[in-house]
Amino acid sequence: MNGQLAVSRYGADLALAAQNLWSQKTRTVLTTLGIIFGVGAVIGMLAIGAGAKEESLRFIEQMGVHNVLVEAHPASSLQEVQQRRRSSPGLTPSDVRILKANVDGLALISARKSMHPSVILPKPDSPAVPELYGVAPEYAQIHDWQMQDGTTFDAANNDAAAAVAVLGERAKVSMLGYGKAVATYIKVNDSWLRVIGVLKEQITSSSGAQSIDPNYVIYVPLNTFQYRFFDPTAGFLKDELDGIDIRMNPNADSIRAARVVDAILASTHHNTPDYSVTIPAELLAQQQRAQSIFTYVMVAIAAISLLVGGIGIMNIVLATVLERTREIGVRRASGARRADIIRQFLVESVLISLAGGAVGIAFGYLLSWLIAAGAHWKTIVTPFSVVIAFGVSVAVGVLFGIYPARQASLVDPIEALRYE
C-alpha cells in the first residue's frame, strides 16, 4: 500500500514538474542546453581519446610488441661522417651476425636497406616516388605482414637474388591503379621486378622507426637489393644498413633484450651515437600513460560545460521558487510537508537533467561523427563514455537542485500567502 502511495505521489510530482517546465519552454530549453553541450562534449572528448588509443595500440602492435628495432642515424655532412668513422663503422651486416650470436631469446632478425629510386615505371600518380626496401624474408614475420593479394618472397628468392617485389598498398595504387597487380612488372631504376604480392594497408606514424609511410614502399629481397641496385650514398652519408629488425621469443623480456642490444652496439660502435634502439613494448606503456593523462585533461575540460549547466539549473529553479512563492504557500497551507516541496522542485531539476542528458547523448554521437569526418581523426563512442556522461548529468541535476528545493521548503506559508 505504501509502495503504491509513493508511486502515485512521484507520478503526480512528475506530471506537475513536466507541466511547469512546459509552461516556461524557452527558459527550460536554454537551461537544458548547458547539460546537452556538457554531455555531448564529454562523449566527444572520450571518443577522441578512445579512437587515438586504438590507433596507437594498433600501430605499436604492427611494429610488434616482441620486437626490438635498431635504426641508423644518417650523417648530415661529410665532416660528421669523417668524425664518426674514426670510431664507428656504422650499422653493418657484421652487427647482424654479432647480435644473432649474442642476444638470448632472439627468434628472428632482418637487416634493412633502403634507397630513394630515381626512376619508377609505371610512373606513380604522386610527385614523390615510393621508397625501395631490401629486407630478409624474416622481415615479413617480424612485422606480421598481412597480404591483400599474392605472397611474400622466401629464402629461395633471397638466395637467388630474384627480381621480385612486394608492394605496399599505396605504392600499388599509385603505380598500377586498382586493378590486379600480381604477376605484373615494374621498373625501379634499371631493374625490372615482377610483383608477387601486395600488402594490406598498414597504420602509419610520423615518429620513430617508421617515419616513412610503410604503405608507400617497394619491398625486395635483401640480396636482390644488394646485387641489382646501387645506392651511391650507402657507406658515405649513411651507414651500410639502414636498420636491423629483431623479433624476440614470446617468453623473452624485450626491454631487457633491448638493453643487451644497445650494450653490444655501443661496444662495436665505440659509444658513437649513430643509431637508436626502439622498443615497441616500452612505447606501448608510455603511450598508455600519456593517453590516460590526455583523456583526463580532455574530460576535465568538457566537464566544465556540465558544471555550467548545473549552475544554470540552480539559477532557473531558484527563479522558479521566487515566482511560485504563493503556490508554495497554498500547498503548505493545504497540508503539504517540507519533504513534498523539496521533492517537487528536485523532480524538476532531475527532469531537466534527464532531458538534457538524453539529447546530449545524441549530440555526442553527432559531435564524434563531425570530428571524424572533418578532422579525419578516428573516434569511438564507448558505452562507458555514454554511461559516465549521462550519470554525471543526472548527478548534476540532483546536486544543483537540492539547494533551491530546500530553499523552497523553508518558505513561511503565511508570508507566502501574502506574497504578490
N, C-alpha and C positions, 0 to 999 in steps of 0.2 A: 504493500500500500504506500509506504513511504517512498519507495522507488518510483512508483507511478506519479506521485505528487511532485517529486524532484524533476522528473522528465517533463511533466506538464508546466512546471514553473520555468524551467530553462527554455522550453519551447515558446512560452509566452514572451520571455525576455528576448529571445532571438527574433521573434516576429516584430516586437516593438523596436529593437535596435535596427533591423532592416528598414522599417518604416521611417524612422528618424533619419537614417543615413540617406535614404532615397529622397526625402524632402529637402535635403541640402546636397543635391547631386554634384554641383560644381565644386563645393568645398571638399566633399568626400573624394572626388576624383583627384583633385590637386594634392590632398593628403596622401592618397594611395600611391601617387607617382613616386614618392620618395622610397616606398617599400619596393615598388616594381623595379626601379632603377637599381636599388641596392641588391635585390635578389639576382637580377639579371647580370649585374657586374660581378658578383661573387661567382656565379656559374660560369660566366665568360672567362674570368681570370683563372679559375680552376681548370677549365677546358684547355686554355693555352698551356698551362703547366703540365697537364696530363699528356697533351699532344707532343710537347717538347721532350718530355721524359721518355715517351715511347720511341720517338725518332732517335734520341741519343742512345737509348738502350739497343735499338736495332743496329745502329751504326757500330757501336762497340762490339756487339755480338758478331757483326760482319767482319770486323777486324780480328775477332777471336779472343774469347776470354782466357784461353790457354796459350795465347801467342805471346811471343816477345819479338818486337820489331826493332831492327837496327837500321838507322838512316844515316847516310853520309852527308856531310855538310860541304857543298861546293865552295871553293875559294872565290873571292870576289875580284882578285887581281893576281897578276904574275908574282908580285912581291910576296903576297900571302902564301902562294903555292910554294915558293922557294923557302920561305921560313918554315912551313910545315914539313917539307921533305927533308929538312935537316934532322928531324926526329921521328917522323912517321911516314910510312909508305902509303898511308890512306887505307881505305877499305879494299881488300883484295881477296881473291879466291883462297889464299893462304889462311885468312881469318876464318873462312867457312870450314876448312879442314880442321883447324885448331879447335873451334867451337864444337864441332861434331864429335871430336875425340874427348873433350874435357867437360862438357856440360851433362850432368846426370839428369836422367828423365827426359832427354831430348827425343822426340818422336820423329819429327820431320824438319828438314832445313832446305831453304832455297836461296841461292844468290839471285840478285835482281839487277839488271842493267837497263838503262833507258836512254832514249835518243829522240830528238825532235827532227822528224824527217823533213827533207827539203822538197820532195815530190811525192804526191799521193794520187793514184788513179784507181777508180774513178775520182774525180775531183770532189772533195767534200762541199756541201752546201753552206758551210761556215767558213769565215775568213781564216780561222785557226785550224790547223791540221791535227789529227789525233797523234798522241804520243805513241812511240813504239817501245814495248817492254819485252825484254828477254828474261824468261824465268824457267826454273826447273819444273818438271811435271808435278813435283810435290806441292808446288805453289797453289794448285787448284784445291787440294785437300786442306792446306793451311788456311786458306781464306774461304773454304766451303763454297766453291763456285756452284751456282745453280744455272743449268743450261736451259736457254729458251729454245734452242734448236741445235742439232748436231751433237758433237762430243768434243772433249778436250784432247790435247796431244798427250802422248805417253812416252815412256822411256825409249821405245824404239824410234819414235820421231826425233827425240833429242839426240840419241846416239848417231843417227844418220844425218843430223842437221837438216831435216826435211823442210821443204819450203811450204810450210803450213802455218795457219794463223787462226786464232780465236778472237772474235771481235766483241768489244763492249757494246751494249745495246745502242747507245747514242752514236758511236762510231759507225755501226752497221747502217743505221737510218740515214746518217749524214752522207755516207758514200754510196749505199746501194738501195736506199729507199725502204719501203715497207714490204717489198716482195721477198722471195726466198733468197737467202744469201749463201747457204751451204753449197759447196761444190763450185761456186763462182770464184773468179780470180781478182786479186787487187795487186797493184804495183806500189811498192814502197822503195823510194829512191831507184836503184837499178834492178831490184829483185821482184819477180812475180811470186805471189803467195796464193796458195789455194785455201779458201775459207773452209774450215772443218767444223766450226761451232760458233754459236752466238750466245752470249751470256744474258741472263735476265737482268733487269735494271737493278743497280746497286745504289745504296744510300751514299750520298756524298757529304763531305765536310770540308770546311775551309781551313782546318788546322791539322797539325800532326803529320803522321807519315803519309796520309792520303790527301795532300794538298792538291794533287792533280785528280780531276774527275775520273774515277775508275771506269765510268761508262764510256769515256771518250779515249779509249786505249786500244791499240792493236797488240795482242799478246802472241809471241812466237817462242819456240823452244830456245833455251839459253844458248845451246851450241849453234843453232841457226843464226841467232843474233851475232855471235862471235865470228862465225865463218862467212856470213853473207853480207854483213853490214859493217861499215867503218864509221866510227864516231870520232871526229878529229879532236874533240875536247876531252876524251877519256884519257886519264893519266896526266892531263895537263891542267886545266882549270878545275876538273872534277876527278874524283877517285876512279879507280878501275871498275869498282862496283858501286851502284847507287844505293843498295840496301841489302840486308840479309833478313829473311823472314823465318821465324822459328816457331814450331808448334811443339808444346810440351805434352807429356803424357797427362791424362786427366787427373791422376792422383799426385802429380808433381806440384810443388809450390812455385807458380810462375813469378811471383815477386822475388822470391829468394833466387830463382834461376836467373832473373834479370840482373841481380846484383853480381852473380858469378860471371855472366856475360860481360857486364861492364868492367869487372876487375880484369878479366882476360884481355879485353880490347885495350884497356888502359895500359896493360903491360906491353902488349905488342905494338901499341902506338906511342909508347913512352909518354903517357899522360897528355898527349896532344888532343885538344878538344875539337876534333874534326869529325865527330859522329855523335849521335844521340841514341838512347835506348828507351823505347816506349813500351809500356805495359798496359794493354787494354783493361786488364782486371783492376789495376790501380786507377785507371781513368774512370772505370765504372763506379768505384767507390767515391771518387772525387765528384763525379757528375751527380750522383745521388745526393751527396751533401749539398752541393751548390743548388740543385733543383729544389730541395726541401726549403732552403733559405729563400729562394726566388718565390716559391709558392706562398710561403708565409707572408712575405712582404706584399705580394700582389693581393692576397686575400685581406690583409690588414687595410690596405688602401681602399679596396672595394667595400669593406665593412663600414667605412666612414659613411657611405651612402645610406646604409641601413640605420646607422646612428642618427643621421639627419632625418630619415624617415620616422624614426621613433620620436624624435623631438617634435616633428610635425603632428604625430598622433596625439602627443601630450597637449600640444597647443590647441588642436581642434576640439579635444574632449573638454579641456578647461573652458574654452569659449562656449561650448555646448552647455556645460554646467551653469554658467552665468546666464545664458539665455533661457534656460529651463528651470530657473530657481523656483518660480511659482508652481510649476508642475511637480517639482520635488516636494515642496511644502504640502501640496494636495495629497500626494501619495503617502507622505509621512503621517499626515492627519488622518488618513484613511486606514492606518494600521501597518503600513509598510515598515519593516525594520531597516536598520542601517545596512545589514548584510544584503538585503534586497536591492537597495540603492547602489551599493558597490557592485553587485553582480550585474545590474542593468547597464551601467556605464562601462564595466570591464568587458562585457559581451560586445559592446560597440567597438571597443579598441581591438579586440581579437578578431572581430568580423572584418575590420579594415585590413588587418594584417593578413588574414587568410585570403581575402580577395587579392590584395597586392602580391602576396606570395605566389598564388596560382598564376596570375598574369605574368609575374616576374619570371617564373619558370619558362613560360613560352618565350618571353623576351630574351632570356638567357640562351635558349636554343637558337633564336634568330641572331643574336649577337655573335655567338660562336660561328654560325654559318657565314655571317658577313666578314668576320675576321679571317676565316679560312679562305674565302673567295677573294677578298680584297688584298690581304697581306700575303697570301699564299703560305700561311702557317697551318700546320696540322693542328686541329683542335679535337678534343674528345670530351664529350659531356658524360660524366660518370654518374651512376645512381647515388654514389656517396656525396657528390657535389650538390645534387638536387635536394637530397635529404637534409644536408647541412644548411643550405641556403634557406629552404622552406622552414626548417626547425628554428633557425635564428630569427626569421621574420615573425613567427608566432611568438617566440620568446620576447621579441621587441614589443609586440603588441601588449603582452601581459605586463612586462616591466614598466613600460611607459604609460600604461593605462591605470596602474594601481594608484598612483598619486592623485590624478584628477578624480578617480572614482571614490577614493577616500574623502577628498575634499567635498564631493557631492553629498556623501553620507553625513558629514558634520554640519550641514546646513540646518539652522534652527527652524523647525516647522512654522512657528508663529511669525518669525521675521520673514520667512519665505512666502507666507500667505499675504503679507503686506507688500511684498515686492512687486513693482510695476515694470 
